């Protein structure tokens, strides 16, 4: 049976898809980790900030949600670092400790973080993004040179602001995992739309029993296991 969106859920989904809603939180410095702070620049010279954890030849770059920041992924990044990966979390431009910008080039920020991970010794790079960050990593993966080795999009809308994920995923040639909760109103269908449009045959769609969204969904045992198996297979 097709689920009917509540008014509140519909307003929330529209806000995500249009890139509207509460302004991102502002901060002069990170407060979620005392070590591993990194500073780097996107291709247009916008200054970005974040943290790195662990070491390894495979890097996992995390992209955050609209109402979040680098800190949201800290626990998961530390977990994967303990499993032998180099992990990077960062604030998109205009968020947290990163520089404000008149241009919302979030995919360029992801590509810059992937480039940084390679400079730190990574030979493979997997992108993981939640909600807004999920759309960002999909668009980034379609344009990154050198190519990344895999993409995980959790609760990703098919478009966000000026990012349109559908034409981007048609160009993907790398493995992709789409993940969404079946009770996360609207976003399971968004994941199905992106999955159907994705060009590569190395694509997986997992709609799990959950009402959680984005980072919260990724932290649940079942989804977390799916993500970690995907990363390990790269």
N, C-alpha and C positions, 0 to 999 in steps of 0.2 A: 504494500500500500504506500502510495507516495505521501511523504510527510508534509504537512502544511506549516509554513513558517509563522511563528508568532510575530506580532508587531514589533516587539523589542528585538527579536532575533533578526528580523528583516532590516530594521534600522541599523543594527550593528554590521550586518553583511554589506549594506549599501555604503556605510562609512568606510569599511575596509576596501571595497572595490574602487571607490572614488578617491581614496587617499585623504579623506577628511576625518574630522574627529578631534579629540583633545591634542593639544600641542605636545611634542615630545618633552620629556623631562630634561632639565639642563643641569650640568654639573661641571665644575672646574677640574675635577680629577676623579679617577676611579676610586671607588670605595669598596669594591668587592674582592680585591686581591692585593696583597702587599708585595708580591713578587711577579716578575715576568712581564712588566709593563713594556709595551711596544708603541712606537710612533712611526708612521709611514705615510706616504702620499699616494693619492690616486693619480691617474694619468693627467688630469687637469690641474694637478698640484694641490688639490684640497688635502688638508692635513687630517689624518685619521689616527685614532688611538684605540688601544685594546690590550690584550694580554696573550701570552703564549705559555703553553705548558708542555712538559715532556720532550722527548726526542724520538726520532724515528724516520724511516725513509718514506713512510706514508703520512701525509698531513690531512687533518680534517679541519676545514674552515667552517665556522658557524655564523649564520646570519640571523639577526633577531627580528622580533615582531614590531608592529607599529607602536604599541604601547610599552615597549621594552627597551632593552639595551644590551650591551655586552654581558652584563652581570647575570642575565637570565640563563645563559648557557654555561656559566662557570662550573657548576657541579658536574654537568655531563662532560665538559671539556677535561676536567681533572680525572674523571673516571676513565675516559679513553686514553689519557696520558699514562695512567697506571697500567693500561693494557698494551702499551708500547707504541703509541702514536704521538706524533707532534700535533698539537691542537692550537688553534687560534680563534679567539673571540674578539670582536671589535664593535665599536659604535659606528653606525652609518653616519654620514655627514649630517649635521644638524641635530645629532643626538649625543648625549653624554659629554665626553671629553673631546669629541671630534669637532672639527671646524664647521661652522655654519656655512651654507652655500645657497645661492639663489637657484641652483640647478639640482634637481633630485636624481642624480645619476647613481642610483644604488647598485646596479650591476657593475659599474666601473669600480665601486668600492670593493665589491666581492673579488673582482679580477685582481685588484691591487693586493688584497690579502693573500690570494693564491700565489701571486708572484713573490710576495714576501716569504711565503712558506718554502718555495723552491730555493730562495737565497739562504734559507736556514738548513738546507740539506735534504729536503723532501724530493723524492723522485716521482712519487704519485700524489695526487691531490683529489680529495673527495669533498664536495660542497654539501652542506646540510643547512637548510633554511626553514624557518617556521613562519607561516602566514605571509605577511608582506615579504619577509626574508625568503620564503619559499619561491615566490614569483621572481625575486631578485636573483636567486641562484640559478633558476632555469634560464633566464635571459642571459646571465653571465656565462653559463656553460655553452650556450649557443654561439658566443662571440669570443671566448677565451682562446688565446694563442700564446703558448702551446695549449692544446686541449687538456681539460681536466680528465680524471679517470672515472668519475661517477658523480651522480647528483641525487640527493634525497630532498624531496619537497613535502613538508608536513603541513597539512591544512592550508595549502596554497590556493589563493584565488586565481582565476584565469587571467585577470588583469588587475592592476593596481596603479592608480595615478596615471602616469604616461607610459607605464610598462604593460605591454600586451604579450602575455605568455603564449598564446596559441600560435602565432607565426614563428615565435622563437623556438618552440619545442618541435616544430616541423623540421627544423634544421639539425636537431640533435643526433649525434652518432654514437654517443657514449651511454653506458647503462644508467637507467633512471629508476628510482623507487618513489612512487606516490603513496602517501599514507594519510588517511583521514578517519575520523570517528563517524560512525553511522548516525549518531544523534547530534552531531555538530552541525546545526541547521544550515543547509546550503553548501557546505564545504565538501561533503562527499560527492555531490554532483559536480562541483568545480573540479575536483580531482579526476573524475570520470571524463570530463570534457578535455582536460589536458592530456590524459592518458590516450584517449582516442586520437588526438591530433599529433602525438609524438612520432617522429620519423623513424627512430631506431626500433628494431625488433627486440632489443635488450631492455625491455621496459616491464615494470611490475606495478600492479595496483593492489593495494591492501586497504580495504575498508574494514576497520575493526569495530567491535562493540564498545563504544565509548561516547560520552558527550564532551570530552575534553578537547581543547583546541591548542594547536601549535606546540610550544615548549612543554606544556603540561601533558599533552598527549604523548610526546616523545619520551617523557620520563616514566610512563607506565611500563610495567614489566614486559608485556607482550610486544607493543610497538618498539620498545628499546631493543629487544632481542632481534626484531626484524631489521632495524637500522644497523645493529652491530654485525649481523651476518652479512648484510650487504657490503658494509665497509671492508670486512675481512676478505670477502671474495674478490675485491679489486686487486 
